[in-house]
Amino acid sequence: MAKTQLGARVDEDVAELAKKRAADLGLSVGDYLARLVQDDASGLRARAVEAAACFLAEHQAVFDEAEQAQRAPRETRAA
């Protein structure tokens, strides 16, 4: 497949994040960006976000319960 070079200006922090994330995945920045665009265009990203939202909605009570348990003062017991 033929490659085309693109130029884009982004904030330094965004560029650093892209470089770090690409390195974490073992990809070049160009391949990482290509993957992001393909996932977005295919709807994969939207489906993943929707699935995460459904999961959270379905299990919200469990998360609320765990959060309340963390906030509750811990009882101290005398020895």
C-alpha positions, 0 to 999 in steps of 0.5 A: 500500500502506498504511503502518504506523508501528512503534517499536523501541528499539535500541542507539545503535550499531545505530541509527547503523549502520542510518542509515549503511547506509540512506544508502549504499543511497539508502534511508530507514531505514524502507525499509531495514528493510522490505528486511531483513525482506522478505529474511529472510522470503523466505529470500533472506538464508538462501540468500545465507549458504548460497551463501557457505558453499558457495563458501568450502567449495569454495575453502577450499584456495585461501584456505588456500594464500594465507594460508600464502603471506602467513605464510611469511617472505619470502626476501631476495636479496643484490644 
